[in-house]
Amino acid sequence: MPPDRGSNHGTKWKRGERRRASLACETCRKQKEKCEGGQPCWRCQRLERPCHFQGQPIPTTTAPCSSSVPVASVSRDENGRIQSLEHIARHFLGDISLDKENIGRIADKLRSSTDTTLSETALDINEPFDVHFVSNNMAHYSGDLSHWNFSQKLRRKMSCQIDRLDSRVKEYWRPTQLQSSPELILETMKHLPPRSIADFLVTMFFKYVEINSFYLERKWIEGKVALCYSSTNTYTAIDFPWVCSVFAVLAIGTQVAHMEDQKPRPNSEITEELSLCSEDSVGLVFYHAACKLIPDVLLVASHESVQVFLLLATYSLPVSTGGLAYTYYGLAMKMAIQNRMHRKYQGGNCDSRTIEVRNRLFWTTYTVEKYISIMHGRPMSIARSEINADMPRDCPSFESPRFANLTAFHTLISYLGEVSETLAQFKRCPKRLLPEYLERLIRLRTSVKQWWDTLPATEECRDICSQGPNFRQNCHLRLCYLLIYVYMGRAFIFVDDRKEPGEVITGAGNDSGRARRSILVDDCVSSALDILNTLQSLSDHVGLCRASYNEFSACRAAILVILAESLNSRKSQRLQDGLHRGMDLIHQMVGGSSSESEISYLESIEAAISQLLAAPGDDSVLPQSDQIPTSAYSKFKDWTQSLKKDKSAGGNVELSSFSPLSRLTPGTEGLADLELNDMAAFFDPDWANGDFEFDTYNFSLLPN
């Protein structure tokens, strides 16, 4: 029976006395409910909502669906707390009444749905099956309630009978009948370079690639390289993953080898371009050698297989980030799940170091795939709720990367994921909840800043002194940090269209919403300019790497923000200077058809905006063909064309999309060999007599 409210209205209402009213109140009519008569009607009294009839003024003292708690009976702070709780309840339950009776009914229903009897808790539907290590780097895992887990449960029930039969069960962990012959490894070994070059490329990998993420241990890969050059070594099917990893590391090493050259001066541009030809072509040979082993790497499915696809994704990042690299990251995650690396290991059959390697590999896979997925609008391979693997631990025996930088990178991408999720909810939520999610972005902005300020500022993380030992690693961390603000604010750049000073904003929210959006946009633009400052510092002291996704994507994002803000701010000298500096920087990082396509896209937008913002009659922004001098690169292309004509009779090595030799003038496409033939002869031990020489680097300084 509802509470007695007769003292307020002179009548004591009882539920049994309700009847259909001859005249319905306006509130029930709008809600399409049956009015039960009276003034106010019984239904409106029960729901604590205003009740009025046609011709009566609408009461304004009580808000719709308000709480039954009188405002005067509680303090100001307590009243604010109650209103916040009501807001949370309506967010998850909808626009419901929050009177005492309705709240009690909902609470009773929740309690009844969660209460369990003794007989229910006694039900045993769990099918525990821990990860089974087939070898020290290969594990078998099947998810909960799977066919395999149920078969293991049944087998444990019948263990006595099975033992009495003395019949050995054949375990079928991997489809070995599909594997290739180990002879394929011997064929692949023919593509190895001289030992000194292999050692140099491995050094380049750890110096310029494994900086804030873990891919493999240096001692491990150096030991595998030594096995490759051992004439007494024999191979089995289990060796496919590590052999593939060796060639992937060599391929990546060729991408970053140019970082060891001295910073080129304007008059040495041709020398730099010449070095690109041989390095990228050799890297493509290593990559193709590794790709031939992929089917067998998938069949082995060990944690070394995870390493393989992480490395192949890293190699393809500059060429096809959202396509090939994203696919490789997905394969790495599938291999990790198959080895149960996403779950916490609770057994005792594996040593602690192997567990740490598994954890580091998994979190690198998850973090980098999340980074790429967010930046390129792709779905993730696994939900965060499915993961409970231990985070990496600080182990001094792991030489790289530095643990503080490793964990900082993971945290940065975690914050980026929160921002991405909040923006997605902001896009889908009802209009009444827009201020709530906008405020959540502001809180995230503050949290990221406070966390960043707590990181070490000496040697690690925030130390961007050019003389520091981790200058490049820390600059990459800062680029990721600034990208969070760029990603957070660029969605609002065109929301408040600031075309003319004092112009009325059509469709804008209230003043507080506009102020919050302005904060995010200002942070976005200032972060974009700060990204260019960081990249300029890298360029001045250690050089920019054309195969670095972090450097290229940060520069591209900064340029896009500056171009967008130029439409709002019109002719801003600060933005114009930043734009010119950004275009100069990104041209230093040309690394394949993918990046060249991005740069050409940016150039077309820049030209269009410049023409739009140009003063009437100003033709200075229009391209003048007679004013563009012939660049050294154009002269180099003409020289390479004549060089290829001279060598076309003897056959040519297929060139990667990085190489300038792969972009000749129209009509010379037939000069390139489109098929990758047997490249064993290419790696002649007598390199001095071959077509390619590595005399750019002093290999005499390398250890034998």
URURZI-V40507 format. One record per pair of residues at least 4 apart in sequence whose ideal C-beta (glycine too) atoms are under 7 Angstrom apart, sorted by the first residue. I is the first residue (numbers start at 1). GAP is how many residues later the second one is. D is the distance in whole Angstrom. If there is no record, write none. Layout:
BEGIN
i->{I	I}
gap->{GAP	GAP}
d->{D	D}
END
This chain:
BEGIN
i->{1	1	2	2	2	2	4	5	5	5	6	6	6	6	11	13	13	13	18	18	19	19	20	21	21	21	21	23	24	24	24	25	25	25	25	25	25	25	26	26	26	26	27	27	27	27	27	27	28	28	28	28	28	33	35	35	36	36	36	37	38	39	40	40	40	41	42	43	44	44	46	47	47	48	48	48	48	49	49	50	50	50	52	52	52	62	65	65	65	65	67	67	67	68	68	69	69	69	71	74	74	74	75	76	77	78	79	80	81	82	83	84	85	86	86	87	88	89	89	90	90	90	91	96	97	98	98	99	100	101	102	103	104	105	106	107	108	109	110	111	116	116	118	127	127	127	127	127	129	129	129	130	130	131	131	131	131	131	132	132	133	133	133	134	134	134	134	136	137	137	137	138	138	139	139	140	141	141	141	142	142	142	144	145	147	148	149	150	151	152	153	154	155	155	158	159	160	161	162	174	174	174	175	176	178	179	179	179	180	180	182	182	182	183	184	184	185	185	185	185	185	186	188	188	188	188	189	190	191	191	191	191	191	191	192	192	192	193	193	193	194	194	195	195	196	196	196	197	197	197	198	198	198	199	199	199	200	200	200	200	201	201	201	201	201	202	202	202	202	202	202	203	204	204	204	204	204	205	205	205	205	205	206	206	206	208	208	208	209	209	209	210	210	210	210	211	211	211	211	212	212	212	212	212	212	212	213	213	213	213	214	214	214	214	214	215	215	215	215	216	216	216	216	217	217	218	218	218	219	220	221	221	221	221	222	223	224	224	224	225	226	227	228	235	237	237	238	239	240	240	240	240	240	241	241	241	241	241	241	241	242	242	243	244	244	244	244	244	245	245	245	245	245	246	247	247	247	247	248	248	248	248	248	248	249	249	250	250	251	251	251	251	251	252	252	252	252	253	254	254	254	254	254	255	255	255	256	256	257	258	258	259	259	260	261	261	263	264	264	264	268	269	269	269	270	270	270	271	273	273	273	275	275	276	276	276	276	277	277	277	277	278	278	279	280	280	280	280	280	281	281	281	281	281	282	282	283	283	284	284	284	285	285	285	286	287	287	288	288	290	293	294	295	296	297	297	298	300	301	301	301	301	302	303	303	303	303	303	304	305	305	306	306	306	306	306	306	307	307	308	309	309	309	309	309	310	310	310	310	311	312	312	313	313	313	313	313	316	316	316	316	317	317	317	318	318	318	318	318	318	318	319	319	319	319	319	320	320	320	321	321	321	321	321	321	322	322	322	323	324	325	325	326	326	326	326	327	328	329	329	329	329	329	330	330	331	332	332	333	333	333	333	333	334	335	336	336	336	336	336	337	337	341	341	341	341	342	342	342	342	342	343	343	344	344	344	345	345	350	350	352	353	354	355	356	356	356	356	357	358	359	359	359	359	360	360	361	362	362	363	363	363	363	364	365	366	367	367	367	367	368	369	369	369	370	370	370	370	371	371	371	372	373	373	373	374	374	374	375	382	382	392	394	401	401	401	402	402	402	402	403	404	404	404	404	405	405	405	405	405	406	407	408	408	408	408	409	409	409	410	411	411	412	412	412	412	413	414	415	415	415	415	416	416	416	417	418	418	419	419	419	419	419	420	421	422	422	422	422	422	423	423	424	425	425	426	426	426	429	429	429	433	434	434	435	435	436	437	438	438	438	439	439	440	441	441	441	442	442	442	443	444	445	445	445	445	446	447	448	448	449	452	455	455	456	456	456	457	457	458	459	459	459	459	460	460	461	461	462	463	463	463	464	464	464	464	464	465	466	466	466	470	471	471	471	472	472	472	473	474	475	475	475	475	476	476	477	478	478	479	479	479	479	479	480	482	482	482	482	483	483	483	484	485	485	485	485	486	486	486	486	486	486	486	488	488	489	489	489	489	490	490	490	492	492	492	493	493	493	493	493	495	496	496	496	496	498	499	508	509	509	511	512	513	514	515	516	517	518	519	520	521	522	523	524	524	525	525	525	526	527	528	528	528	529	529	530	531	531	531	531	532	532	532	532	532	532	533	534	535	535	535	535	535	535	536	536	536	537	538	538	538	539	539	539	539	544	544	544	544	545	546	546	546	547	548	549	550	551	551	552	552	552	553	554	555	555	555	555	555	556	556	556	556	557	558	558	559	559	559	559	559	559	560	561	562	562	562	562	562	563	563	563	563	565	565	566	566	566	566	567	569	570	571	572	573	574	575	576	577	578	579	579	580	581	582	583	583	586	587	589	590	590	590	591	591	592	592	592	593	593	594	595	596	597	598	599	600	601	602	603	604	605	606	607	608	609	610	610	611	614	614	630	630	632	633	634	635	636	636	637	637	637	638	639	640	640	640	641	641	641	641	642	643	644	644	644	644	645	647	648	648	651	652	652	652	653	654	654	654	654	655	655	655	655	656	657	662	664	664	679	684	684	687	687	688	694}
gap->{13	14	11	13	44	99	8	4	8	40	4	5	6	7	27	4	29	32	18	24	17	18	14	14	15	16	20	30	4	5	11	4	10	16	19	26	27	28	4	26	27	28	4	17	22	23	24	25	5	6	7	13	15	10	6	8	5	6	7	4	4	14	4	5	11	10	4	4	5	7	55	50	52	18	20	49	51	15	16	8	9	12	4	6	7	4	30	31	32	33	15	19	31	31	32	4	5	13	8	4	5	8	4	4	4	4	4	4	4	4	4	4	4	4	12	4	4	4	9	4	5	6	342	6	5	4	5	4	4	4	4	4	4	4	4	4	4	4	4	4	4	5	4	17	18	22	23	26	13	20	23	216	217	8	10	209	214	216	7	8	6	216	217	4	5	6	39	218	165	166	167	162	164	200	201	33	197	198	199	4	6	7	5	4	4	4	4	4	4	4	4	4	4	7	4	4	4	4	5	125	126	127	124	61	121	58	117	120	4	116	53	54	55	4	4	109	4	50	54	55	58	49	55	101	104	105	39	490	94	95	98	488	489	492	6	36	491	4	5	490	491	493	4	34	4	503	506	4	497	502	4	27	52	4	503	504	4	497	499	502	4	49	52	53	56	4	19	20	23	47	51	4	4	49	52	53	56	4	5	44	47	48	4	12	194	48	51	337	43	47	105	4	5	190	191	190	261	262	265	189	193	194	197	261	264	265	151	155	188	196	146	147	150	187	192	92	95	96	149	4	5	29	91	4	181	4	181	182	4	4	4	24	25	28	4	4	4	18	22	21	4	6	18	4	59	63	62	4	4	53	56	57	60	4	56	59	61	63	64	67	4	62	50	4	46	49	53	64	4	59	62	63	66	4	4	39	42	43	4	42	60	63	64	67	4	62	4	36	32	35	36	39	64	4	59	62	63	4	25	26	28	29	32	28	60	292	289	291	22	17	21	284	286	437	14	435	280	4	5	8	4	4	363	364	4	362	366	4	360	363	387	4	421	4	382	383	384	4	382	383	384	4	414	4	4	375	376	378	379	4	372	374	375	378	4	410	4	373	4	370	372	4	394	397	4	4	28	4	388	22	4	4	4	4	8	11	7	5	4	34	37	38	37	36	38	54	55	58	4	4	30	4	26	29	30	55	59	4	54	4	4	19	22	23	26	4	22	54	55	4	4	16	4	12	15	16	19	4	8	9	12	4	8	232	228	229	231	273	274	276	277	5	273	274	275	338	4	5	274	4	5	51	55	228	273	4	54	56	4	4	4	47	4	46	50	52	4	4	4	36	39	40	43	4	51	4	4	33	4	32	36	48	49	4	4	5	6	25	26	29	5	45	17	20	21	48	20	40	44	45	47	45	46	44	45	46	5	10	4	5	4	4	4	4	4	36	37	39	4	4	4	30	31	33	4	32	4	4	27	4	28	29	47	4	4	4	4	42	43	46	4	4	11	12	4	10	43	47	4	42	45	4	5	6	7	42	43	46	178	4	5	14	9	4	5	72	4	58	68	71	4	4	52	56	57	4	55	56	68	72	4	4	4	47	53	69	4	68	71	4	4	40	4	68	69	72	4	4	4	29	33	69	4	68	71	4	4	26	4	25	65	68	69	4	4	4	15	18	19	22	4	68	4	4	12	8	11	12	4	5	8	4	4	75	4	78	4	4	4	75	78	4	77	4	4	47	79	4	74	77	4	4	4	43	75	78	4	4	4	36	4	29	6	7	4	5	6	5	6	5	4	9	10	11	10	14	13	16	12	5	7	11	7	10	11	14	73	6	5	71	75	4	4	70	71	4	66	70	4	4	4	59	62	63	4	74	4	4	56	4	52	55	71	75	70	4	45	48	49	4	71	74	4	4	38	39	42	4	38	41	42	71	72	75	32	36	31	32	34	35	34	71	74	25	28	29	28	31	71	72	75	22	9	12	18	21	70	4	6	4	5	4	4	4	4	4	4	4	4	4	4	4	4	4	4	37	4	36	40	4	4	30	33	34	4	49	4	4	23	24	27	4	26	46	49	50	53	4	4	4	9	16	19	20	50	4	45	49	4	4	6	13	4	5	46	49	7	41	44	45	6	43	44	45	44	4	4	4	4	38	4	37	43	4	4	4	27	30	31	34	4	30	42	46	4	4	24	4	20	23	24	27	43	4	4	4	13	16	17	20	16	42	43	46	4	10	6	9	43	47	42	6	43	42	4	4	4	4	4	4	4	4	27	4	4	4	4	23	13	12	6	5	6	9	4	67	4	65	66	4	64	4	4	4	4	4	4	4	4	4	4	4	4	4	4	4	4	4	11	10	4	7	4	5	4	4	4	4	4	24	4	23	27	4	4	4	20	21	4	23	24	27	4	4	4	8	17	27	26	5	4	23	22	19	20	21	29	18	19	20	22	4	6	7	17	6	5	10	4	7	4	5	6	6	7	5	5}
d->{7	6	7	6	5	7	6	7	6	5	7	5	3	7	7	7	5	7	4	6	7	6	6	5	6	3	7	7	5	5	4	7	5	5	6	5	6	5	6	6	6	6	6	6	6	6	5	7	5	7	4	6	6	6	5	7	6	4	5	6	6	7	5	6	3	5	6	6	5	3	7	5	6	6	5	7	4	6	6	7	5	5	4	5	6	5	6	7	5	6	6	6	5	5	5	7	6	6	6	4	5	7	7	7	7	6	6	6	6	6	6	7	6	6	5	6	7	6	6	7	6	7	7	7	5	7	6	7	6	6	7	6	6	7	6	6	6	6	6	6	4	5	6	6	6	4	6	5	7	5	5	6	5	5	5	4	6	6	6	5	5	5	6	5	7	6	5	6	5	5	5	7	4	4	6	5	7	6	3	4	4	6	6	7	6	7	6	6	6	7	7	7	7	7	6	6	6	7	7	6	7	7	6	7	6	5	5	5	5	5	4	6	6	7	6	7	6	4	6	7	5	7	6	5	7	7	6	4	6	7	4	6	7	6	7	6	7	4	6	6	7	7	6	5	6	5	5	6	6	7	6	6	6	6	5	7	7	7	6	5	7	5	3	6	7	7	6	7	6	6	6	6	6	4	5	5	7	5	7	5	5	5	5	5	6	4	5	6	6	6	7	7	5	5	6	6	7	4	6	5	5	6	4	6	6	6	5	6	7	6	4	7	5	6	6	6	6	6	7	6	5	7	5	7	7	6	6	7	6	7	6	7	7	6	7	7	7	5	5	6	7	5	6	5	7	7	6	6	6	5	4	5	6	6	5	5	6	4	5	5	7	6	6	6	5	4	5	5	6	7	5	5	6	7	6	5	5	4	6	5	6	4	6	6	6	6	7	4	5	4	4	7	5	7	6	6	5	6	5	7	6	3	7	6	7	4	6	6	6	6	7	6	6	6	7	6	6	5	6	4	6	6	4	7	6	5	5	7	6	5	6	6	5	6	7	6	6	6	5	7	5	6	4	6	6	7	4	4	5	7	5	5	6	6	7	7	6	7	6	7	4	6	5	7	7	6	6	7	5	7	6	6	7	6	5	5	7	6	5	6	5	7	7	6	7	7	5	6	7	7	4	6	5	5	5	5	6	6	6	6	6	5	4	4	6	7	5	7	6	7	6	5	7	5	3	5	7	5	4	4	6	5	5	4	7	5	7	4	5	7	6	7	4	7	5	6	4	6	6	5	7	6	6	6	7	5	4	7	7	6	6	7	7	6	7	6	7	6	7	7	6	4	6	6	5	6	6	5	6	5	6	4	6	6	7	4	6	7	5	6	6	7	5	7	4	6	6	6	6	5	5	6	6	5	6	6	7	5	5	6	6	7	6	6	6	7	6	6	6	6	6	6	5	6	6	5	6	6	5	6	7	6	6	6	6	6	6	7	5	5	6	6	7	6	6	6	5	6	6	5	7	6	4	7	5	6	7	5	6	5	7	6	4	5	5	7	7	6	6	7	6	6	6	4	6	6	6	6	5	6	7	6	6	6	5	6	7	6	7	6	7	7	6	5	6	7	6	7	7	7	5	6	6	5	7	6	6	6	6	6	6	6	5	6	6	6	6	5	6	7	7	6	7	6	6	7	4	7	4	7	6	6	6	7	6	6	7	7	7	6	5	6	7	6	6	6	6	7	6	7	6	6	7	6	7	7	6	6	6	6	7	6	4	5	4	5	7	4	6	6	5	6	6	6	6	7	6	6	7	5	7	5	7	5	6	6	7	7	6	7	4	5	6	7	7	7	7	6	7	6	7	5	7	5	7	5	6	6	5	6	6	6	6	4	7	6	4	5	5	6	6	6	6	6	5	6	4	6	5	5	6	5	7	6	6	7	4	5	5	3	5	5	7	4	6	5	6	7	5	6	7	6	5	5	6	6	5	6	5	3	6	6	7	6	6	7	7	6	6	6	6	6	6	6	6	6	7	6	5	6	6	4	4	6	7	5	6	6	5	7	4	6	5	6	5	5	7	7	7	6	7	6	7	6	5	6	7	7	6	6	6	7	6	5	6	7	6	7	5	5	6	5	6	4	5	6	6	6	6	6	6	5	6	6	6	6	6	5	5	7	6	7	6	7	7	6	6	6	7	4	7	7	5	6	6	6	5	5	5	6	7	5	6	6	6	6	7	5	6	7	7	6	6	6	7	6	6	6	7	6	6	6	7	7	6	6	6	7	6	7	7	6	6	7	5	6	7	4	5	6	4	7	6	6	6	6	6	6	7	6	6	6	6	6	6	6	6	6	4	5	5	5	5	6	6	7	7	7	6	7	6	6	7	7	6	6	7	5	7	5	6	6	7	7	6	7	7	5	7	6	7	5	6	7	6	5	6	7	6	7	5	4	5	4	7	7	6	7	4	7	7	7	5	6	7	7	7}
END
